[in-house]
Amino acid sequence: MSTFVSVINPVTGKTDWRLQNDDYDFHQEIARSAYADMLHDTERNQKYYAALRRAVGILRGRGERVHVLDIGTGTGLLSMMAATLGADQVTACEAFSPMAECARKGIQQNGFADKIKLIPKRSTEIVVGKDGDMDSRANILITEVFDTELIGEGGIGTFTHAHRELLQNDCIVVPSVANMYVQPVRSDMVRRWRDIQPIRIQGCDDIAPPDELTKCGGAPSLHDLQMDQIPRDQFETVSDPIRVFRFDFSGKTPLPFENQSQNVIKSQTSGQVDGVFMWWDLEMDTQGEIILSCAPSWAHPKIEELQWRDHWMQAIYYPSIPLEVNKGEEVKVISYHDEYSLWFEVAKGSSEKEDCHKEGGPVCSCGAHICFSRSRIGMMNDPIRRQIYQKVLQQNVTSDTTCLCLGDGNIMALVAARLGCKQVFSVETNPSTRKVMQSFIRKNGLEGVITVLTKDPETLTPTDFGDRKVDLVVGEPYFQSSVLPWHNISHWYSIEQLSSVLADEAKIFPAGMMIKAMAVEFTDLWKIRAPVGVCEGFNLQVFDDLIDRSSNVADENVEPQPLWEYPCTARSGIVDIYNFQYTSSWDKTAVTMTKTLNIKSEGPCNAVVLWADFDFGGNCGVSTGPRETPHVGKEVKWDFYTRQGVHLLKHPLTSGNIERGDNSVTQRAIHVTLNFKPKQGELEFTFKSES
């Protein structure tokens, strides 16, 4: 069945009613889970298998009966490994009902139904005893309850409860230990993600950020990313990696629910400590010989074992106040964790600073880190974008200009006012972004120039503008409701709704938006949606079928991904899909347009990437796509601050021609069709391969 639900239309930014499958949320959770990525993580699978083999061997050597408990079994993979290794008893638990059912079917399909007992509960709900879920305590625990922060999925509580209620005193735990590492860095790129930097304007005073923003380390939200994709010339390490925490899962010592460590290092460089890189590793066996590391390449213990994975990445944390240090100076790195979160501070080695926001971690006091993502903050600091915006405004602002700024958290309003605009009207309908921009206006004394309008564009009247006609309309463009680059076409809708207040010769920037596409081969990203098939000798077709069904219900045809983190090679040239001209009269006629991407490079093609370029006139443009001109057969370098649209092909294509039965020859290609309904604000794509 389906029901009408209220959703935000990312194209118009307005609330729409959409007919949605009653089980949509259920299917979305399954389709967007990281199970497939984990199952493609060969190193993870093989090292869990190897460590489990050692654990079973140790107990056999002690003459003990082997009872394995698998907490959060997912597909049942680790339980089936235990059964294959000859465990006398295997108990698996899984609380997420669709995965529990998937595990049950998979266990049966692989012939282990009589060897594995599946309990569809949380481990904390399991009862041990004659009439309980388990008749006795287990002597091996195998589990994977980790995320990028290691402890974010509640691992501390899970291990603590298991040792207290479910495990024997001399049990073996796989993995046995986790080690957490940090590395302070100096980096302009990292600094751009931290907070909104001063805006330098030639010939004018700077736009200064409010004090509360410069002293705020941000909300305690995780900034996880593929750290190896940060160009090595974009950061400088302040020290070697430091081990700050060691989590002993064996039960020999209690796991602390809160802990703090302090490490003093000597700075290897002079400058500002802008961020703290973090990763961890697992000692899978009791001897600490089987190591599963999430370290980036420059810190990896065995570079030949470096494995791509998206379910465990690395993370950046931001000190509340960046620290200036000199080479050779002692620096104190203060680390803290509670049951679920981490945070870090830096201080002079001689500092008396002893805590690290111990009461609950950092809290955003400025508002910017709550309403803006790290990518958005980086976008606002991007020197290329700032240069383009300033150039456009310098060429079009005079002392008689009445300027209208559209978008959420639009820094162009601040620049226009500083350049001498007579009056600036900034439409800020989002309360959170409005609060941040108002703090910038007050800090820079621009209250008399900038008027913040809180109404939706369609409700604004000439009276709201003091009966002035607007000479200049600008936008970055950026809207909080946008998910994909072309969703920022909301700018176009707003211009149409405000046409009555625009002067006849009003200038509009951006003047248009071009949607572009290119066929590519992703090195690794394809794994997040690829079927697993057989994993370590176990048939997981049941899992593949489950994901496929849920994907058909919940997945969009194009999904957003920050592609600068995911290497790919161009397999076609760039093709212009459609050009939206904001300065033309608004045509409400539906548009259907098909363009072809011809596969020109040797090697497989497994995806189509789409993005938008925005025209700011005079050969100035802001691209959400490649940051350098791509060449067929070469790696593509993507914009650091936006997410592109990705369509992953279910069946990859290869280059070359197709010979038809009639002796004709057709080049392998992908046909991309855009369907746009302006009235409804619906912009969709379909894809058809020639193979």
GIGI-V457560 format. One record per pair of residues at least 4 apart in sequence whose ideal C-beta (glycine too) atoms are under 6 Angstrom apart, sorted by sequence separation. I is the first residue (numbers start at 1). J is the second residue. D is the distance in whole Angstrom. If there is no record, write none. Layout:
i->[I	I]
j->[J	J]
d->[D	D]
This chain:
i->[20	23	27	28	34	42	43	76	103	112	121	128	146	151	154	161	162	163	167	209	230	285	295	325	347	357	368	372	390	393	397	412	417	446	455	460	483	502	522	526	547	550	551	616	626	660	9	59	82	94	107	108	121	127	147	151	162	209	248	283	285	295	337	357	364	372	405	416	428	441	455	462	482	534	535	616	677	73	94	107	127	128	147	200	284	300	325	347	364	428	441	482	599	615	630	659	9	59	83	126	293	336	405	417	676	70	82	145	198	199	284	293	405	416	532	613	614	657	658	6	7	70	94	107	128	297	335	428	441	479	628	675	56	145	198	281	282	613	626	627	657	7	79	334	345	413	453	477	479	674	281	532	612	626	627	4	5	79	145	196	333	403	413	531	611	673	68	104	119	280	477	611	4	5	103	279	331	332	578	624	653	672	279	410	475	2	244	332	671	195	294	296	331	343	403	577	624	2	3	68	73	330	343	397	670	100	336	341	401	575	1	66	73	141	242	399	401	402	403	404	405	406	669	66	67	68	69	70	71	334	393	397	400	408	575	668	65	323	389	393	399	668	92	397	409	426	428	489	666	74	390	408	424	572	90	91	92	93	141	239	319	393	414	424	425	426	427	572	76	95	317	319	429	572	75	93	150	409	425	571	572	52	56	83	138	139	238	239	417	486	73	76	80	93	137	571	75	76	137	238	380	470	601	49	53	80	83	139	140	141	142	417	470	471	600	601	83	236	417	611	469	571	238	279	471	472	473	474	609	610	465	470	653	79	124	278	413	457	609	653	35	458	462	607	608	457	647	275	276	457	525	607	91	275	606	523	189	522	606	187	187	274	520	521	604	605	185	186	272	273	430	520	521	604	520	71	185	186	272	518	519	519	602	183	184	518	599	601	184	270	518	599	270	183	241	267	269	516	517	181	182	267	516	517	570	371	181	182	266	267	371	412	514	515	570	608	515	78	179	180	266	267	180	514	264	265	402	404	410	569	570	179	513	30	228	264	276	367	368	402	407	512	568	69	178	227	228	367	402	403	404	405	406	407	512	598	599	262	263	401	407	512	67	72	177	401	407	408	511	598	67	68	69	70	71	262	407	408	511	72	149	273	596	597	176	261	508	564	508	563	596	148	173	260	396	484	564	173	483	594	595	259	519	594	258	519	526	562	563	593	257	521	561	186	191	521	560	592	190	521	522	55	186	190	264	406	521	522	561	591	186	519	187	226	227	495	520	558	559	590	163	186	406	184	224	519	520	558	52	159	185	492	496	588	224	244	517	518	588	184	185	223	222	223	517	182	183	160	516	159	182	578	515	577	181	156	513	514	180	218	156	217	513	178	179	217	217	512	178	510	511	510	177	510	511	175	176	509	175	176	396	55	392	55	529	220	52	526	51	194	485	486	485	558	557	150	485	220	220	217	219	218	216	216	216	219	218	219	223	519	212	213	212	213	517	485	484	184	148	148	148	193	156	193	196	197	193	192	152	192	149	207	204	308	201	310	392	388	210	54	388	51	210	51	388	208	47	207	385	51	50	47	47	382	379	378	43	375	41	37	38	37	34	229	226	225	110	110	109	109	106	105	102	102	102	80	75	13	13	75	10	10	8	10	11	10	13	11	12	40	37	37	45	39	39	31	30	31	27	31	31	27	28	27	24	21	12	11	9	11]
j->[24	27	31	32	38	46	47	80	107	116	125	132	150	155	158	165	166	167	171	213	234	289	299	329	351	361	372	376	394	397	401	416	421	450	459	464	487	506	526	530	551	554	555	620	630	664	14	64	87	99	112	113	126	132	152	156	167	214	253	288	290	300	342	362	369	377	410	421	433	446	460	467	487	539	540	621	682	79	100	113	133	134	153	206	290	306	331	353	370	434	447	488	605	621	636	665	16	66	90	133	300	343	412	424	683	78	90	153	206	207	292	301	413	424	540	621	622	665	666	15	16	79	103	116	137	306	344	437	450	488	637	684	66	155	208	291	292	623	636	637	667	18	90	345	356	424	464	488	490	685	293	544	624	638	639	17	18	92	158	209	346	416	426	544	624	686	82	118	133	294	491	625	19	20	118	294	346	347	593	639	668	687	295	426	491	19	261	349	688	213	312	314	349	361	421	595	642	21	22	87	92	349	362	416	689	120	356	361	421	595	22	87	94	162	263	420	422	423	424	425	426	427	690	88	89	90	91	92	93	356	415	419	422	430	597	690	88	346	412	416	422	691	116	421	433	450	452	513	690	99	415	433	449	597	116	117	118	119	167	265	345	419	440	450	451	452	453	598	103	122	344	346	456	599	103	121	178	437	453	599	600	81	85	112	167	168	267	268	446	515	103	106	110	123	167	601	106	107	168	269	411	501	632	81	85	112	115	171	172	173	174	449	502	503	632	633	116	269	450	644	503	605	273	314	506	507	508	509	644	645	501	506	689	116	161	315	450	494	646	691	74	497	501	646	647	497	687	316	317	498	566	648	134	318	649	567	234	568	652	234	235	322	568	569	652	653	235	236	322	323	480	570	571	654	571	123	237	238	324	570	571	572	655	237	238	572	653	655	239	326	574	655	327	241	299	325	327	574	575	241	242	327	576	577	630	432	243	244	328	329	433	474	576	577	632	670	578	142	243	244	330	331	245	579	330	331	468	470	476	635	636	246	580	98	296	332	344	435	436	470	475	580	636	138	247	296	297	436	471	472	473	474	475	476	581	667	668	332	333	471	477	582	138	143	248	472	478	479	582	669	139	140	141	142	143	334	479	480	583	145	222	346	669	670	250	335	582	638	583	638	671	224	249	336	472	560	640	250	560	671	672	337	597	673	338	599	606	643	644	674	339	603	643	269	274	604	643	675	274	605	606	140	271	275	349	491	606	607	646	676	272	605	274	313	314	582	607	645	646	677	251	274	494	273	313	608	609	647	142	249	275	582	586	678	315	335	608	609	679	276	277	315	315	316	610	276	277	255	611	255	278	674	612	674	279	255	612	613	280	318	257	318	614	280	281	319	320	615	282	614	615	615	283	616	617	282	283	616	284	286	507	172	509	174	648	341	174	648	174	318	611	612	612	685	685	280	624	361	362	362	364	364	364	365	366	369	369	370	374	670	365	366	366	368	672	642	645	346	312	313	315	374	339	377	380	381	378	378	340	381	342	414	418	524	418	528	616	616	439	285	620	284	443	285	622	443	284	444	622	290	290	290	292	641	641	641	307	641	309	310	311	311	311	565	565	565	538	539	539	542	542	542	542	543	546	538	540	479	481	543	481	482	481	483	487	487	490	489	493	527	527	528	536	532	535	550	550	551	550	554	555	553	554	554	554	553	681	681	681	683]
d->[5	6	6	6	6	6	6	6	6	5	4	5	5	5	6	6	5	5	4	5	6	6	4	5	4	5	5	4	6	5	5	6	6	5	5	5	6	4	5	5	6	6	4	4	5	4	5	4	4	5	5	4	6	4	4	6	5	6	5	4	5	4	5	5	4	5	5	4	6	5	5	5	4	6	5	6	4	5	4	6	5	5	5	6	4	5	6	4	5	4	6	5	5	6	5	6	4	5	5	5	6	6	5	5	5	5	5	5	5	4	6	6	4	5	5	5	5	5	5	6	6	4	6	5	6	6	5	6	5	6	5	5	6	5	5	6	4	5	5	5	6	5	5	4	5	5	6	4	5	6	4	6	5	6	5	5	6	4	5	5	6	5	4	4	5	5	4	5	5	6	5	4	6	5	6	5	6	5	5	6	5	6	5	6	5	5	5	5	5	5	5	6	6	5	5	5	4	5	6	5	4	3	5	6	5	4	4	6	5	5	5	4	5	6	5	5	6	5	5	5	4	5	4	5	4	5	5	4	6	4	5	5	6	5	6	6	5	5	5	5	6	6	6	5	4	6	5	6	6	6	6	4	6	4	5	5	5	4	6	4	5	6	6	5	5	5	5	6	4	4	5	5	6	6	6	6	6	6	6	5	6	6	5	5	6	5	5	6	5	5	5	5	6	5	6	5	6	5	5	6	6	5	5	5	6	5	4	5	5	5	4	4	5	5	5	4	6	5	5	5	4	4	6	5	6	5	5	5	5	4	5	6	6	5	5	5	6	4	6	5	6	4	5	6	5	4	5	5	5	5	4	5	6	6	5	5	4	5	4	6	4	6	4	5	4	5	5	5	5	4	5	6	5	6	6	5	6	6	5	6	5	4	5	6	4	6	6	6	6	5	5	5	5	5	5	4	6	5	5	5	6	6	6	5	5	3	5	5	6	5	5	5	6	4	5	6	5	5	5	6	6	5	4	5	5	6	5	4	6	6	5	5	5	6	5	5	4	5	5	5	4	6	6	4	4	4	5	5	5	5	5	6	4	5	5	5	4	6	5	5	6	6	4	6	6	5	5	5	6	5	6	5	5	5	4	5	6	4	5	5	6	5	5	5	5	5	5	4	5	4	5	4	5	5	6	5	5	5	6	6	5	6	4	4	5	6	5	5	5	5	5	6	6	6	4	5	4	5	5	6	6	5	4	4	5	6	6	6	5	4	6	5	5	6	4	6	5	4	6	5	4	6	5	5	5	6	5	5	6	5	5	5	5	5	5	4	6	5	5	5	6	6	6	5	5	5	5	6	6	6	5	5	5	5	6	5	5	5	5	5	6	5	5	6	5	6	3	4	5	4	5	5	4	5	6	4	5	5	5	5	6	4	5	6	5	6	6	6	5	5	5	5	4	6	6	5	4	5	5	5	4	6	6	5	4	4	4	5	5	6	6	4	4	6	5	6	5	6	6	5	6	4	5	6	5	5	5	5	6	4	6	5	5	4	6	6	5	6	4	5	5	4	4	5	6	6	5	6	6	5	6	5	5	6	4	5	4	5	5	5	5	5	4	5	4	6	5	6	6	6	5	4	6	5	5	5	6	6	4	5	5	6	5	5	6	4	5	6	5	4	6	5	5	5	5	4	4	4	4	5	5	4	4	4	6	5	4	4	5	6]
